Amino acid sequence: MILPEEVTNTRIKTIFDEAFMESDFTEKGEVRVTEGGIKVLLSVDADRKLLRYLMLFGYRGGASPADQLELVNELNKNIIFMRAWSFGNGIAFDYALPYDGGLPPKQVISAYNWLRKTALGGLQQYDRKNIVA
């Protein structure tokens, strides 16, 4: 168990390194985990005691704002614990894991796997117009 005051981006990266998963730091100091070409960004929000997970995908050229909004609304309506939103030419998915009582390393990996599986599954199921690249 990692104590709340010991949860840092460096400690989170170590968890992924110990699980033999490819990870590095972004220019902003976030942890970037890459698996199968898909990147997930993780960052510690120490004030709120949250570990934030973020996935970004681009839209295909020609994806209309109406189609983008329709997809985001469909994802948010049907997938409860993950949030989706559009930004510029892309779509983002995020999840926040609270750790105020401490953080089991296994839960860090489990939440990563859950977000990755849920976001990709949501796109496969709800991107009926194939607007996500």
N, C-alpha and C positions, 0 to 999 in steps of 0.2 A: 504494500500500500504506500503510495506517495502522499506525504502530508501536503495539505493545501499550500503552505508556504514554500514547498519545494517544487511545485508545478511551474516549470519554465519551458520555453520553446526548446532549449537545449536538452532538457530531460525528455521531452516528447520525442525529439529526434532520436535520442538514444534508444527509446522503446522500439522504434521502427528499425533502427540499425540492428538491435539484438534479435529482431524477428526476421532478419535478412531481407528487409524490404528496402528498395532504393529510395533514399531521402537526401535532401540537401536543404540549404537555407536560401530564401529569396533575398533580393536586395533590401527588403524591408525587415528581414529577420524572421519571417514566417517559415514554418517547416513545409517543404513541398515533397509529397510522396508521389512517385511515378510508378504506375503499374499498367502494363499493356498499352503504353502511350497515353494513358489518362492520368491527369495530375489532380491531386487533392491538396489544398492548402490548409494548414492548421495553425492556429494562433491562440495564445493564452490571453484571456481577459482577466487579469489578476483582481481588478476591482470588483468585478461581478462573480468571480470564481467560476468562470465558464471556459471550456475548451471549445473553440469554434472551428468547424469544418466547412470548407467552401470548395465547390466544383464549378468550373466555368466551361461553357461550350459556345461555339459560334453558330450563328444562323447562316443558312445558305443564302447566296445572293438572290434577291427577289422576294424574300419572305416578307409579307406585308405586316405592318403593325397590328392589324386586326387578327391575323393568323397567330402572331406572337402572343398577343393578349389572350386569345382563345386557348392556346396551349398552356400558358402559365395558369390560367384560371382552372383548367381541367386538372392539371397536376395538383394544385393546391386544394381543390375540392375533394380529390380522391386519395391523396397521400397525406396523412395527418401530421406526422412528426417531422416532416421535411418541408422547408419553405423554398419556393421557386419564384424568381422574378426576372424580368427582362431588363437589359441595360444596353444601350446603343445597338450593336450588332450581335448581341449574345444573350444567353440565358444562364442564370446562376442558380445553384442549389446550395442551401446551407442547413446546418444542424448545430445546436449548441448542447454540449454535455456539461452539466453542473458537477463541480467537484468540491463543494463546501465541506464535505465530510471526509475528504481524501479521494484519491484516484487510483484504482487498481490498474496496473499496466495492461492487463488483459482487456479491460473495458475500453481503453484507448484504441486498440486494434479492432475490437468488436464493433465499436461505433463507426470506425473508418469503413470496415467491410459492409456494415449495414447501409451507410449513406451511399457508397459506391454502387452496391447492388440495387438499392431502391431508386436512385436517380436514373441509372441505366435502364432498369426495368420500366420505370415510369415513361421514359422517352420511347422505349420500344412499344409500349402499350398505347400511349396517348398522342404521340407525334404522327398522327394519321396522314398529315399532308407532307411529311418528310422535310420539315423546314430546318431541322437542326443538323449541322454538318458533322 
